[in-house]
Amino acid sequence: MSDGISEDVEDVVGVLTERIEARFAMGMDQLKAAVTAKPTANPDATDVVKWHGLLVQAQSALERAEDDLLAALETQPSEVDDPTMGLTHRVNAAVTTRDGRAMIVRWLLDPDAPGKKGLAAERLARLRPRTGPAVPATAPHRPVGTPAPASAVRAGGPVR
């Protein structure tokens, strides 16, 4: 991995937690509380807290999978049986999930990451949930006998 996280680092969550705390100049508990209190105040902080939580969950799942695999390997004779091989696949999937979430957290923390400037950033901003009221999707009900606006007539008939 790049960004100062080497392949040998086992505590990916700890390293990224430190980076988050440095970026937002507060501890994770404080940051979570601030995001919970005002989730729309800082969308970057909200995204980082969300993905950090998912990363922590993935790390916990990985640790459980590794523990299960180690326990199974201790009872195995020289050959590994199918259930134990299934546990190895579970560990691999958990590592992939954890690493993917760690990559997202690193991307969120990097202001110069690809896709954060220019057209890609504008498109990403459009995907963010809106905080204001939604625009009505249907025209308001008009009493019978009220003429429709000219634009509605040209578009294919009166709006009902």
N, C-alpha and C positions, 0 to 999 in steps of 0.2 A: 504494500500500500504506500501511497505517497502522503504528503502533508504531515510528515513527522511521525506517522504511525507505522511502525515496522511490522513485519510478519510475525516477529517474536512476541509482540505485545499481546498478552492474554486479556488485559483489562481494557478492551476497546471502549466500553461504556464509561469507565472512569476517565479515560483520556478525553473523550468527547464531552463529558460532563464538565470537566475543567475548562474546556474551550468555550462552552456555552456560558459558564459563569463569568469567564473573563470578558466575553463579548458583550454581555448584558450587565456587567458589573454588579451582580448579585448572585446569591446562592440559588440552587435549583428550587428549594422549597419556597423561597421568596418569589422567584420568577413564576412558578406554578400558581401561587396565590394571586399574583398580579394579573396573570392571564385569565384566571378563573373570575376575578372581580370585573375585569374589563377586557373581554376577548377581542374586541374590535379596535382597541387602542393602538396596538402594535401587531399588525398581521405577521411580521417576521417572527416575533417572539411566540405568537400563538402557534405558528407552524412548527417552530423548533421544539416547543414543549410537547406538542402532539407527537411528533416523530421520535423525540427522546423517550416518551412513554412507551411507544411501540418497540423501540430498541431495547428498553429494559425488559419488556415482556419477552422479546425474542431471546435475550440473553438468559433469562430464567428458564425458558423452554429448552434451550441448548444445554444448560447445566443439568436439568432433569434427565434429558436424553443421554448425556454422557454418563451420569450416575447409573442409569438403567443398563447401559451397555457394559460398564465396568463390572457391575454386579453379575451380569450374565456371563461375561468372559471368565470370571473367577470360578464358575461352576462348570465350564466347558472342558472336555478332554482336548486332545490335540486338534481335532477338527471342529470348525464352527458350524452349528446347525442353522437351519433356515430362520427360526425366530430371532436368533442372535444376529444373523445377517440383516434381518429387517431392522433391528435396532441400529446397525451401522448406517443404514440408509436414512433412518430418522435423524441421526446425528448430523449426517451430511446435509440434509434438508434444513435442519435448524441452523447450521453454520451459514448456509446460503442466505437464509432469511435474515439472520443477524447482520451479516456483512452488507446485504442490500440496504437494510435500514440505516446502518452506519454510514454508508455512502450518501444516503439522502440527507442525513444530519450534517455531514461534512459539506455537501453542496449548499444546504441552507445557510451554513455559517460563512461560506466563501462569497464575498460581494463581487468578486471578479470571475465567478464560475461561468462556464459556457451557458448561454441561455438567459442570463440575468441582465443583459444590456441589449438595446436595439429592438428589432422587430419581435424576436422571441420573448423578450421581457414584456412587451406590450400584449402579446397573445396570452402569456401566463397571467398577467394582471386581469385580463377579461375572464379567466376561469375562476377567479376568487369569488366567493359568495358575496352577494351585495348586502350592504347593511341597511339600506334605505327601504322604503315601502316598494312593493312590486307594482308595476303598471298593470291596470286591469287588462285582461286578454280579450274581453268581450265588450261590445258597445253597451252603454247604459240603455235600459228599457225606455222606449219612447211611446207615449200614449197614442192610441189609434187616431189617425187624422192629422198627426203632426208630420209635416213634410220632412223627408230625409235630406241631409246636406247634399249639395251637388256632387261632391267628390264620391259619395257612396253610390249615387245613381250611376255615375260613369264607371265605377268599379264593378258593376254587375248587378245592380239593383239596390233597393232600399234595405237598410239595416233594420232588423226586427229585434 
